[in-house]
Amino acid sequence: VSQSRYYRNIAVLAMVLGGLAMSLLVYVDTYIPFLLLNILVGILGNISQTMRMATIASMGQGEARVTIRAYQRAITNFGISIGTVFAVGFIAFLVYLDDVRKKYLARVSDAKSAYDTVLDELSRDAGNTQLRIKALELGRAYYELIIPDTQTINGQGVVIETHNNSANRESKIQSDINARTSNFKLSA
């Protein structure tokens, strides 16, 4: 039993140091430090694996040793399965986020295209009231996507402040319309 503690302590130390070395990879941005840290992580991983196996080997005699190893393999397989489920779930979540982002960007692009088309028509026919109204509507739809209203939420999920950006959006729409119809003056 005293030997198994010795092996176990080395395994735990190697795992902790391996985790610390792996966390340093976040700060690496060149190849040589990346290579050296990965070598260190590999060495520490091999040490921890060897000491873990030595700890298991020192436990039990004969049939008990076989039972211990079978149990250890079953737990390892279960851990791998759970890890795989989490990894697949995380990847699926990232794919979902990427899809949501692409859909949002497509909506922004479509809204911008429709808005620009109406502004181009308005620049050719600045006196058309219907085009001006359509430009206002499409401009609102576009700018609501890129300049949304904001809310400040406290730690309990309660909205404590709301900032309405409609005045900012309306001024941008008016600036766009004025830029496209700069030679045209509305009569009161």
TASUL-V502514 format. One record per helix or strand of 3 or more residues. SS is the DSSP state (2 for helix, 1 for strand). FROM is the first residue (numbers start at 0). LEN is the number of residues. Records with the same first field share a line. If there is no record, write none. Layout:
# TASUL-V502514
SS->FROM-LEN  FROM-LEN
This chain:
# TASUL-V502514
2->1-26  30-27  62-62  128-18  165-15
1->149-4  158-5
